[in-house]
Amino acid sequence: MRKRNLWSAGVLAGLLLLGACGDPGSGDAAPADLPDATGSAAPPEPSVPPSGSTRPRADRGAPDVPDAPDKPAPKVLYLGDSLAMENQDVLGAQLKDRLGARYRSAPYSGTTLCDYLDGTGEDSLVPDKDKAAALVRAQRPDYVVLQFWGNAWGYTPCMKGITYDKRREEYFERYAADARRLAAQIRGAGGERTRVVWVLQGPDAITPDRVRRVNAIYEAQARASGDLVADAGKAVAPASGRYTWVEKLPCTAYEREHSAYCTERGTGRTALHLDDDFLHFCLAPTTARSRPCPVRSPGIRRMASVVTERVATDLR
């Protein structure tokens, strides 16, 4: 993408969250209506068997898919913003297919960490029944996967107008404090059995240092609370630069074998983003009503694979 397109994307970025990503209070399906990946409108992952069939090892022979661990199936809760909203069905399918996981997702577009904290009340885009601690108490998950890009434009009321561009250091201080509080509330609700998986984000086209520092907050919090990190963002960054944003990357072996995931087979490259949306990884246009991604999208599959592998590794 040309440089001017990146800067125009920055101007439109707020609109993507305010409009295209949707507001959970304006008619989006409640998380309770999306208990798992089976109700998705998206075509199934190649590794997902038809409903009612015997579950085989996912993509037998594929190099990036491990054997399922010989332990009880984990229970996984997935929370987050518009990235989690679009990823939720693919992640659920991979967790179920590879690990036999019991899975629940409750993402809300446009949110950040504080929206899932207890006590935010009317300032939150997440209703009380879907706060992190409330869902952990109700679901008793083994893992809580958190994926937040780090809302930087002040769209989330609970951030009290603290934005990256105008109050930068305060933004990071507040974000770190919210990470501590959220981890503590999850641990308090779930006890020792529940572990948080902090998903590291991919490159930011406009402010690359911002997402680098947000990821550092996630890593520091995981170390402090004995939790896990899944570097999903590395899977959507070039090998030459972890925080260098690109629209396309070379196809992986899996993507070459499954043509829907290698969008430019002639050049051996695949699209991670639409050319007018630098943030999201769904290759279908965003809509006013938030939804799981309805088309196969390489960036989403890459990130979901990393998260699934991190849970699998912890189970071994």
C-alpha positions in Angstrom: 0.0 0.0 0.0 1.3 3.4 -0.8 2.3 5.8 2.0 -0.6 8.2 1.3 -3.0 5.4 1.7 -1.6 4.6 5.1 -2.1 8.2 6.3 -5.6 8.3 4.9 -6.3 5.1 6.7 -5.2 6.9 9.9 -7.8 9.6 9.3 -10.5 7.0 8.8 -9.4 4.7 11.7 -11.8 6.3 14.2 -14.7 5.8 11.8 -13.8 2.1 11.5 -14.4 1.6 15.2 -17.3 4.0 15.5 -19.2 2.7 12.5 -17.8 -0.3 10.7 -16.9 -2.2 13.8 -20.2 -1.6 15.4 -21.4 -0.7 18.9 -22.5 -3.6 21.0 -25.3 -1.4 22.3 -26.8 -0.8 18.9 -28.2 -4.1 17.9 -25.1 -6.4 17.7 -25.7 -10.0 18.6 -25.1 -10.5 22.3 -22.2 -12.9 23.2 -24.8 -15.2 24.8 -26.1 -15.8 21.2 -22.6 -16.8 20.1 -21.6 -19.6 22.4 -19.3 -21.4 20.0 -18.0 -21.6 16.5 -20.7 -23.9 15.1 -23.1 -21.2 14.3 -20.8 -19.2 12.0 -21.9 -18.0 8.6 -18.3 -18.3 7.5 -17.3 -21.4 5.5 -15.7 -24.0 7.8 -12.0 -24.3 8.2 -10.7 -27.2 6.0 -9.7 -29.0 9.2 -13.2 -28.8 10.7 -15.3 -32.0 10.1 -19.1 -31.8 9.4 -21.3 -31.6 12.5 -21.7 -35.0 14.1 -18.7 -36.6 12.5 -15.8 -38.2 14.3 -13.1 -35.6 15.0 -9.9 -36.5 13.2 -6.5 -34.9 13.8 -6.7 -31.5 12.1 -5.2 -31.4 8.6 -3.3 -34.7 8.9 0.3 -34.1 7.8 0.2 -30.3 8.0 3.5 -29.2 9.6 1.9 -26.4 11.8 -0.7 -28.6 13.5 0.4 -30.6 16.6 -1.3 -33.7 18.0 -3.9 -33.0 20.6 -2.5 -33.4 24.1 -3.5 -36.4 26.3 -5.2 -34.3 28.9 -8.8 -33.4 29.6 -10.2 -31.0 27.1 -9.6 -27.4 28.2 -12.3 -24.8 28.7 -11.5 -21.6 27.0 -13.1 -18.1 27.2 -12.2 -15.5 24.5 -12.7 -11.8 25.2 -11.7 -8.8 23.2 -12.4 -6.0 20.8 -13.2 -6.0 17.0 -10.2 -8.2 16.3 -11.6 -10.8 18.6 -15.1 -10.2 17.2 -13.9 -11.1 13.7 -11.6 -14.0 14.9 -13.9 -15.7 17.3 -15.3 -18.5 15.1 -12.0 -19.5 13.6 -10.3 -19.6 17.0 -13.2 -21.6 18.4 -13.0 -24.1 15.5 -9.2 -24.6 15.9 -9.4 -25.0 19.7 -12.2 -27.6 19.3 -10.7 -29.4 16.4 -7.1 -29.6 17.7 -7.7 -29.8 21.5 -11.3 -30.8 21.9 -11.8 -27.6 23.8 -15.1 -26.3 25.3 -15.3 -22.8 24.1 -17.1 -19.5 24.8 -16.5 -16.1 23.2 -17.8 -12.7 24.3 -16.1 -10.0 22.3 -17.4 -6.4 21.9 -16.1 -4.1 19.2 -14.5 -0.8 20.1 -13.6 -1.9 23.6 -10.4 -1.9 25.6 -9.4 -3.5 28.9 -11.3 -1.2 31.2 -14.6 -2.2 29.5 -14.3 -5.7 31.0 -13.5 -4.5 34.5 -16.0 -4.7 37.3 -17.3 -1.4 38.5 -17.2 0.6 35.2 -21.0 0.7 35.0 -22.5 3.0 32.4 -19.0 4.0 31.2 -18.5 0.6 29.7 -19.5 -0.8 26.3 -19.7 -4.3 28.0 -22.8 -5.1 30.1 -22.3 -6.3 33.7 -23.3 -9.9 32.8 -20.3 -10.1 30.3 -17.6 -8.6 32.4 -14.6 -10.8 32.6 -15.0 -11.7 36.3 -18.7 -12.4 35.9 -18.1 -14.8 32.9 -15.2 -16.5 34.7 -17.4 -17.2 37.7 -20.2 -18.5 35.5 -18.0 -20.5 33.0 -15.1 -21.6 35.2 -12.6 -21.6 32.2 -9.1 -23.0 32.3 -7.9 -20.2 30.0 -9.1 -16.7 29.4 -7.7 -15.4 26.1 -7.6 -11.6 25.9 -7.1 -9.9 22.5 -7.1 -6.1 22.5 -5.5 -3.9 19.9 -5.4 -1.1 22.5 -8.1 1.4 21.6 -6.3 4.7 21.1 -8.9 7.2 20.0 -11.0 7.7 23.1 -14.0 5.8 21.8 -14.3 3.8 24.9 -16.0 5.9 27.7 -14.2 4.2 30.5 -10.9 5.5 29.3 -12.1 9.0 30.3 -10.7 10.7 27.2 -7.2 9.4 27.7 -5.9 9.0 24.1 -2.6 8.0 22.7 -2.1 11.1 20.5 -2.9 13.7 23.2 -2.0 12.1 26.5 0.5 9.5 25.5 2.3 8.6 28.8 -1.0 8.7 30.7 -2.5 6.4 28.1 0.2 3.7 28.8 0.1 4.2 32.5 -3.7 3.7 32.5 -3.4 0.7 30.2 -0.9 -1.0 32.4 -3.0 -0.3 35.5 -6.1 -1.8 33.8 -4.1 -4.9 32.8 -3.1 -5.4 36.4 -6.7 -4.9 37.6 -8.2 -7.2 34.9 -5.7 -10.0 35.6 -6.5 -9.7 39.3 -10.2 -9.8 38.8 -9.9 -12.8 36.6 -7.7 -14.6 39.0 -10.0 -13.7 41.9 -13.0 -15.1 40.1 -11.4 -18.2 38.8 -8.7 -19.1 41.3 -5.6 -21.0 40.5 -7.1 -23.0 37.7 -7.7 -20.1 35.4 -4.8 -18.7 33.3 -4.8 -15.6 31.2 -3.4 -15.8 27.7 -2.4 -12.3 26.6 -2.4 -12.1 22.8 0.3 -9.8 21.4 -0.8 -7.6 18.5 0.4 -7.2 15.0 2.1 -4.1 13.6 0.3 -0.7 13.6 0.6 1.0 10.3 0.4 4.6 11.7 2.0 4.5 15.1 4.2 1.4 15.3 5.7 2.3 18.7 2.3 2.3 20.3 1.5 -1.3 19.7 5.1 -2.3 20.6 4.6 -0.7 24.1 1.1 -2.2 24.4 2.6 -5.6 23.8 5.3 -4.9 26.4 2.5 -4.2 28.9 1.0 -7.5 28.1 4.3 -9.3 28.5 5.1 -7.6 31.8 1.7 -8.5 33.2 2.0 -12.1 32.1 5.3 -12.4 33.9 4.0 -10.6 37.0 0.9 -12.9 37.4 2.4 -16.1 36.0 0.2 -16.1 32.9 0.8 -16.8 29.2 1.7 -14.8 26.1 0.7 -15.8 22.6 2.6 -13.8 20.0 -0.1 -13.9 17.3 1.1 -10.6 16.0 4.4 -12.1 14.8 2.5 -14.3 12.4 1.1 -11.3 10.6 4.5 -9.4 10.4 7.3 -9.9 8.0 10.4 -11.9 9.1 12.5 -8.8 8.5 10.6 -6.7 11.1 8.2 -7.6 13.9 6.7 -4.2 14.0 6.8 -3.4 10.3 3.3 -3.2 8.8 2.6 -4.9 5.5 -0.6 -5.6 3.6 0.7 -8.9 2.1 3.1 -11.6 3.1 4.5 -14.8 1.4 2.1 -17.7 1.6 2.9 -20.3 4.2 3.1 -24.0 3.3 -0.4 -24.5 4.7 -1.7 -21.6 2.6 -0.2 -22.9 -0.6 -1.9 -26.3 0.0 -5.2 -24.6 0.7 -5.8 -22.2 -2.2 -8.5 -20.0 -0.4 -5.7 -18.8 2.0 -3.1 -17.9 -0.7 -4.9 -15.0 -2.4 -2.2 -14.4 -5.0 -1.0 -17.8 -6.0 0.8 -16.5 -9.1 3.2 -14.5 -6.9 3.1 -16.8 -3.9 1.7 -14.0 -1.7 -1.4 -13.6 0.4 -3.4 -10.6 1.6 -3.7 -9.9 5.3 -5.8 -6.8 5.0 -8.2 -5.2 2.6 -6.5 -2.3 0.9 -8.7 0.3 2.7 -8.5 -1.2 6.2 -5.0 -1.4 7.8 -6.3 -2.7 11.2 -8.6 -5.6 10.6 -7.7 -9.0 9.1 -11.1 -10.1 7.8 -11.1 -10.0 4.0 -14.7 -9.0 3.9 -15.6 -5.4 4.3 -16.5 -4.3 7.8 -20.2 -3.5 8.4 -22.2 -1.3 10.8 -23.2 -4.5 12.7 -20.2 -6.3 14.1 -19.9 -10.0 13.2 -17.5 -12.9 13.0 -15.6 -12.8 9.7 -17.7 -14.5 7.1 -14.9 -15.4 4.7 -11.6 -17.3 5.0 -8.9 -14.8 5.8 -5.2 -15.8 6.1 -4.4 -13.2 8.9 -7.2 -14.5 11.1 -6.2 -18.1 10.6 -2.5 -17.4 11.3 -3.3 -15.6 14.6 -5.8 -18.2 15.7 -3.2 -20.9 15.1 -0.7 -19.2 17.3 -3.2 -18.8 20.2 -4.3 -22.5 19.8 -0.7 -23.7 19.8 0.1 -21.7 23.0 -2.8 -23.3 24.8 -1.7 -26.7 23.4 1.9 -26.2 24.6 0.7 -25.3 28.1 -1.3 -28.5 28.3 1.6 -30.7 27.4 
